Amino acid sequence: MSSEKHSPGQRRGASGGLFSLSEGETYEIGRRLGRQFGGGELVLLEGPLGIGKTVFARGIAAGLGIDPDQVCSPSYTIVQEYDGERSRMYHIDLYRIENVEEIGTLGLEELLGSGAVVVVEWGERLPESYRRHAVTVRLHDIGEAARRIELNKSAATTTTDH
């Protein structure tokens, strides 16, 4: 058995996913991802209730220079706005959205055009027209507070022309 130490997210599975063994590691993976963003990204957080989507969003916020203690689940307000040192972030929670028509009332087009990083919890509820240009983060429970985290970046987000 190896005694080699890994930093959060360096444990990789055969599927290419990252592994987190704690809430702190999930946060750190989000923070490192957030540090890569320059603004204008759409990030979809997917996974079941209680999996750590808000923890991951706090990490992204920290990577953008936003106080992570300000970031909470926006379930009741649906959209939260945070100003950071590096970028503004909109944090959206679609958990209480019942249908696609309600998504249209959120002003998502304006938020996406603002140059801010837009983080959407329950991102799987967005129509495909939004999803194809997003960074998708899927969190999977693998037992005992451990998570497998899949990061999928679309071709649109990996190029320099946005």
C-alpha positions as CSV (number, residue, x, y, z in Angstrom):
1,M,0.0,0.0,0.0
2,S,1.4,3.4,-1.0
3,S,2.1,6.0,1.7
4,E,2.3,8.7,-1.0
5,K,0.3,11.8,0.0
6,H,-2.0,13.4,-2.6
7,S,-3.5,16.9,-2.5
8,P,-7.2,17.2,-3.1
9,G,-8.3,16.1,-6.5
10,Q,-5.0,14.4,-7.4
11,R,-6.5,11.1,-6.6
12,R,-7.8,10.1,-10.1
13,G,-9.9,7.1,-11.0
14,A,-9.8,5.0,-14.1
15,S,-12.6,7.2,-15.5
16,G,-10.5,10.3,-15.2
17,G,-12.7,11.7,-12.3
18,L,-11.2,13.4,-9.3
19,F,-11.7,12.1,-5.8
20,S,-12.5,14.1,-2.6
21,L,-12.5,12.4,0.8
22,S,-13.9,15.4,2.7
23,E,-15.9,18.6,2.4
24,G,-12.6,20.5,2.7
25,E,-11.2,18.7,-0.3
26,T,-14.3,19.3,-2.4
27,Y,-14.0,23.0,-1.5
28,E,-10.3,23.0,-2.5
29,I,-11.1,21.4,-5.9
30,G,-13.7,24.1,-6.5
31,R,-11.2,26.8,-5.5
32,R,-8.6,25.6,-7.9
33,L,-11.1,25.5,-10.7
34,G,-12.3,29.0,-9.8
35,R,-8.7,30.3,-10.0
36,Q,-8.7,29.2,-13.7
37,F,-11.7,31.3,-14.6
38,G,-11.4,34.8,-16.1
39,G,-15.1,35.6,-16.3
40,G,-17.8,34.6,-18.7
41,E,-17.9,30.9,-17.8
42,L,-21.1,29.0,-17.2
43,V,-20.5,26.2,-14.6
44,L,-23.2,23.6,-14.0
45,L,-23.1,21.7,-10.7
46,E,-24.9,18.4,-10.8
47,G,-25.7,15.7,-8.3
48,P,-28.2,14.7,-5.7
49,L,-29.3,16.7,-2.7
50,G,-26.6,17.1,-0.1
51,I,-23.8,16.0,-2.3
52,G,-21.7,19.2,-1.9
53,K,-22.8,21.5,-4.7
54,T,-22.8,24.5,-2.5
55,V,-19.5,23.6,-1.0
56,F,-18.0,23.4,-4.5
57,A,-19.6,26.8,-5.3
58,R,-17.9,28.3,-2.2
59,G,-14.6,27.0,-3.5
60,I,-15.2,28.5,-6.9
61,A,-16.0,31.8,-5.2
62,A,-12.8,31.7,-3.1
63,G,-10.8,31.1,-6.4
64,L,-12.4,34.3,-7.8
65,G,-11.5,36.3,-4.7
66,I,-14.9,36.2,-3.1
67,D,-15.3,35.6,0.6
68,P,-16.6,32.0,0.7
69,D,-18.4,32.6,4.0
70,Q,-20.8,34.9,2.1
71,V,-21.8,32.1,-0.3
72,C,-24.8,30.1,0.8
73,S,-27.3,27.9,-1.0
74,P,-29.6,30.3,-3.0
75,S,-32.6,27.9,-2.8
76,Y,-35.0,30.6,-1.6
77,T,-33.7,33.6,-3.6
78,I,-32.7,31.5,-6.6
79,V,-30.0,34.0,-7.8
80,Q,-27.3,35.5,-5.6
81,E,-24.7,38.0,-6.8
82,Y,-21.2,38.2,-5.4
83,D,-18.4,40.7,-6.3
84,G,-14.8,39.3,-6.2
85,E,-11.3,40.6,-6.7
86,R,-11.0,38.7,-10.0
87,S,-14.6,38.5,-11.2
88,R,-18.3,38.8,-10.3
89,M,-20.1,35.5,-9.7
90,Y,-23.8,34.8,-10.0
91,H,-24.9,31.7,-8.0
92,I,-28.1,30.2,-9.2
93,D,-30.1,27.3,-7.7
94,L,-32.6,25.6,-9.9
95,Y,-33.8,23.2,-7.2
96,R,-37.2,24.9,-6.8
97,I,-37.7,25.6,-10.5
98,E,-40.7,23.5,-11.8
99,N,-40.5,24.1,-15.5
100,V,-38.4,25.5,-18.4
101,E,-40.7,28.6,-18.6
102,E,-39.6,29.6,-15.1
103,I,-35.9,29.5,-16.1
104,G,-36.8,32.1,-18.7
105,T,-37.8,34.6,-16.0
106,L,-34.4,34.4,-14.3
107,G,-32.6,36.7,-16.8
108,L,-30.0,34.1,-17.5
109,E,-29.2,35.6,-20.9
110,E,-28.3,38.9,-19.3
111,L,-26.2,37.2,-16.5
112,L,-24.3,35.1,-19.1
113,G,-23.6,38.3,-21.2
114,S,-22.4,40.2,-18.2
115,G,-18.9,38.7,-18.2
116,A,-19.4,37.2,-14.7
117,V,-18.9,33.6,-13.8
118,V,-22.3,32.0,-13.6
119,V,-22.5,28.9,-11.3
120,V,-25.8,26.9,-11.5
121,E,-26.7,24.3,-8.9
122,W,-29.0,21.6,-10.3
123,G,-27.6,22.5,-13.7
124,E,-29.0,19.4,-15.3
125,R,-32.4,21.3,-15.3
126,L,-31.1,23.8,-17.8
127,P,-32.1,23.4,-21.5
128,E,-29.5,21.8,-23.7
129,S,-29.0,25.1,-25.5
130,Y,-27.2,26.4,-22.4
131,R,-25.6,23.2,-21.3
132,R,-23.5,22.7,-24.5
133,H,-21.4,25.8,-23.7
134,A,-20.8,25.0,-20.0
135,V,-18.3,23.5,-17.7
136,T,-20.2,20.6,-16.1
137,V,-19.2,19.4,-12.7
138,R,-20.9,16.1,-11.6
139,L,-20.6,15.0,-8.0
140,H,-21.1,11.3,-7.1
141,D,-21.4,9.9,-3.6
142,I,-19.0,6.9,-3.3
143,G,-19.6,6.4,0.4
144,E,-18.2,7.6,3.8
145,A,-18.3,11.3,2.7
146,A,-16.1,10.6,-0.3
147,R,-17.0,12.0,-3.7
148,R,-16.1,11.3,-7.3
149,I,-16.0,14.6,-9.2
150,E,-16.3,14.6,-13.0
151,L,-15.3,17.8,-14.8
152,N,-16.4,18.2,-18.4
153,K,-15.4,21.3,-20.3
154,S,-17.2,22.0,-23.6
155,A,-15.2,23.0,-26.6
156,A,-16.7,26.5,-26.3
157,T,-15.1,27.0,-22.9
158,T,-11.7,25.6,-23.7
159,T,-11.0,28.1,-26.5
160,T,-9.9,31.7,-26.0
161,D,-12.7,33.3,-28.2
162,H,-15.9,33.5,-26.1
